[in-house]
Amino acid sequence: MSVTGSGQDENGELYVTSCSCKYSRDYNALDNPGGAVWRIVSADKVPQGAEVAPAPSATAGTPEAAATPQAATPGASPVAGGGQGSTQQSVDLVDIAFQPNELTIPAGQDVTITLTNKGKLPHTFTIDQLGVDSGPVQPGSTATVTINAQAGDYQFYCKTPGHKEAGMLGTLHVR
């Protein structure tokens, strides 16, 4: 399953969309309706009878336990790529996009990002501000990059000629 988008409605409710589909240049969401919309809520606002995701392990009574999100609905699963604050993430490189095109990682920690090229062209994962460059990842291949960055937002893109200009870019949020 891949997270395909996220947003907030006029009431401040958070939503994530997901899809268990294969992306390609000619992907059409209307022809492949295998997706879902997930409403993200705090643990004290889960509707009675709602299906919830298991909470990550944290020792009860610790600050980490109090800060750990406890629920999502309906039947949520971890966000593709490991979720916010994870030290391991994954990104699919497709023609011509990153899936997902937004990542959130913790500041000041080594985070490994696994890059899988599911496209038909070579792609890179490049962040100029951080000196990160995967080099060309060939179709069907996997590569990794490790990032340790200060808090901020950084643009990542594919440096294969014409790919960035065609929209193959995204944002890395470091919190």
C-alpha positions in Angstrom: 0.0 0.0 0.0 1.2 3.5 -0.8 0.2 6.8 0.7 -0.9 8.9 -2.2 -1.8 12.1 -0.6 -2.9 14.0 2.6 -4.8 17.0 3.6 -6.9 18.9 6.1 -10.5 19.8 5.8 -12.1 23.1 6.8 -12.7 21.8 10.3 -9.0 20.9 10.8 -9.5 17.1 10.4 -6.5 15.3 9.0 -6.8 12.8 6.2 -4.5 10.5 4.3 -5.3 8.7 1.1 -3.8 5.3 0.2 -3.7 3.0 -2.7 -2.6 -0.6 -3.3 -1.9 0.0 -6.9 1.1 0.1 -9.3 2.0 3.6 -10.6 3.2 4.3 -14.1 3.2 7.1 -16.5 -0.4 6.2 -17.7 -1.8 5.5 -14.2 -5.4 6.6 -13.8 -6.9 6.5 -10.3 -10.5 6.3 -11.7 -9.6 3.0 -13.5 -8.0 1.6 -10.3 -10.2 2.4 -7.4 -8.3 0.2 -4.9 -7.7 3.0 -2.5 -9.0 4.3 0.8 -9.3 7.5 2.8 -8.1 7.5 6.4 -9.2 10.0 9.0 -6.5 10.6 11.6 -7.7 11.4 15.1 -6.2 11.6 18.5 -6.8 8.7 20.9 -9.4 10.5 23.0 -11.5 11.2 19.9 -11.8 7.8 18.3 -15.5 7.1 17.6 -17.0 4.1 19.5 -16.7 0.9 17.4 -14.0 2.4 15.1 -11.3 0.1 13.8 -7.9 1.4 15.1 -4.2 0.7 14.3 -2.1 -0.8 17.0 0.0 1.7 18.9 3.8 1.6 18.6 5.5 0.1 21.6 6.4 2.6 24.3 6.9 2.0 28.0 3.8 3.1 29.8 4.4 6.3 31.9 7.3 7.6 29.8 7.2 10.9 27.9 7.5 8.8 24.7 4.4 6.9 25.6 2.4 10.0 26.3 3.5 11.5 22.9 2.9 8.4 20.9 -0.2 8.6 18.6 -2.6 5.9 19.7 -5.2 5.6 17.0 -6.3 6.2 13.5 -9.5 5.2 11.7 -10.7 3.3 9.7 -8.3 0.4 10.1 -5.3 2.5 9.6 -1.9 1.0 9.0 1.5 2.6 9.4 2.2 5.4 6.8 4.1 4.1 3.8 7.8 4.6 4.2 7.7 4.1 8.0 5.8 7.1 9.1 6.8 10.4 10.8 10.0 10.2 12.8 11.0 6.8 11.6 14.7 6.0 11.1 13.9 3.9 8.1 11.9 5.1 5.1 11.3 3.9 1.6 10.5 5.7 -1.6 9.5 4.3 -5.0 11.0 6.0 -8.0 8.6 5.8 -10.9 8.4 7.5 -14.3 8.2 10.5 -13.4 7.5 10.8 -9.7 8.5 9.8 -6.2 6.0 7.8 -4.2 5.5 9.3 -1.6 6.7 12.7 -2.5 6.8 14.0 1.1 8.8 12.4 3.9 9.2 13.4 7.6 12.2 12.3 9.5 13.7 13.2 13.0 16.4 15.8 13.2 19.9 14.9 14.2 19.5 11.2 13.7 20.8 8.8 11.0 17.8 7.9 8.7 18.2 5.3 6.0 16.0 5.7 2.9 15.6 2.7 0.7 15.0 3.7 -3.0 13.3 1.3 -5.3 13.2 2.1 -9.0 9.9 0.8 -10.3 10.2 2.8 -13.5 11.7 2.1 -16.9 14.3 4.9 -16.7 17.2 5.5 -14.4 16.5 8.0 -11.6 18.3 9.7 -8.7 17.3 10.9 -5.2 19.2 14.2 -4.8 19.1 16.8 -2.0 21.6 19.6 -2.9 21.3 21.4 0.4 22.4 18.2 2.3 24.9 16.9 -0.2 22.8 13.7 -0.7 22.9 12.0 -4.1 22.0 8.3 -4.7 23.6 8.3 -8.1 21.6 6.6 -10.9 19.3 3.9 -9.6 18.7 1.6 -12.6 15.2 0.2 -13.4 14.4 -2.7 -11.1 17.2 -1.8 -8.7 17.3 -0.7 -5.1 19.7 1.8 -3.4 19.9 3.4 0.0 20.9 6.9 1.2 21.5 7.8 4.8 20.6 11.3 6.0 21.3 13.1 9.2 20.0 16.7 9.0 19.1 19.7 11.1 15.4 20.7 11.4 14.0 22.3 8.2 12.4 21.5 4.9 14.5 20.3 2.0 13.7 19.6 -1.6 14.6 16.3 -3.2 14.5 15.7 -6.9 15.7 13.4 -9.7 18.7 15.0 -11.5 18.3 12.9 -14.7 18.0 15.6 -17.3 14.4 16.9 -17.7 13.0 14.8 -14.8 13.0 17.6 -12.2 11.4 20.0 -14.7 8.7 17.3 -15.4 7.8 17.3 -11.7 10.0 14.5 -10.2 10.6 16.3 -6.9 9.4 16.2 -3.4 9.9 17.6 0.1 11.8 16.2 3.1 10.6 17.5 6.4 13.1 17.2 9.2 11.5 17.8 12.7 
